[in-house]
Amino acid sequence: MICPKCNQKTNHVTNTKFFDEFNYLERERECRTPNCFNKFITYEQISPGNKKIPKLKIPKVKKRKIEPRTQWQEFRFQYYASYLVGNVFDQLLILLKENNLEEKFDEQTLGILEIKNKDGEIYYKLEDDISGEIHEFQIRGLKSKIIRSILNDKEYWEKFKEIFKKDASEEDKTKENQQFLKSIVHPKTGIRSEKYDLEFFKKNPLIDYWSNKVGDKDFWQIWIKLH
């Protein structure tokens, strides 16, 4: 279904009701498009006279070949995102354990108010829903540590070989080391570009897991504030 607000198809059903007296379904939907998240309702009913709707003739569209540079850029961003999200939430779980807050978090009486990048540090703000107490934590140097780990990751360079059909030379690795962060933060083609939306990142199983656990809308707000 197409969202009436942003005209995109990235939406999902949040609730379904069946009305027996009218023999139709009412579906509540929420758009997943970043900065939209519009809620709307669609209806499903048997067509008048129970006539079959003619099959639509959809022309076959040839898939455009993706250039290796584009493949590498997309892989780089997804790999970085999975490392970042994984480490940010792993650190949160460590902080919860160190401060005896695990049980409250699991019981969902301790909620995430905010996770963001603050002056180069990852900043966490949580609230106890019962007492109203605020818990704040900071982790220094996490993003730079993540980048170093990625550039030393064997799997990262195996993907380079798969895409470019060659082993990465020392020159390739030096160049990647120099360009990695620049490619992430580039204002037009970087990771904050419209092209790289929630659906793009959720192709990675780890990001899909955390997005579903936190909730797509809340997860996307956290993601935006990490950059």
ABEGO torsion letter per residue (X at the ends): XBBAAAGBABBBBABBBBBAAAGBBBBBBBBABBGBGBBBBBBBBBBBGGBBBBBBBBBBBBBBBBBAAAAAAAAAAAAAAAAAAAAAAAAAAAAAAAAGAAAAAAAGABBBABBBBBGGBBBBBBBBAAAGBBBBBBBBGAAAAAAAAAAABAAAAAAAAAAAGBBBBAAAAAAAAAAAAAAAABAAABAABAABBAAAAAABAAAAAAAAAAEAAAAAAAAAAAX
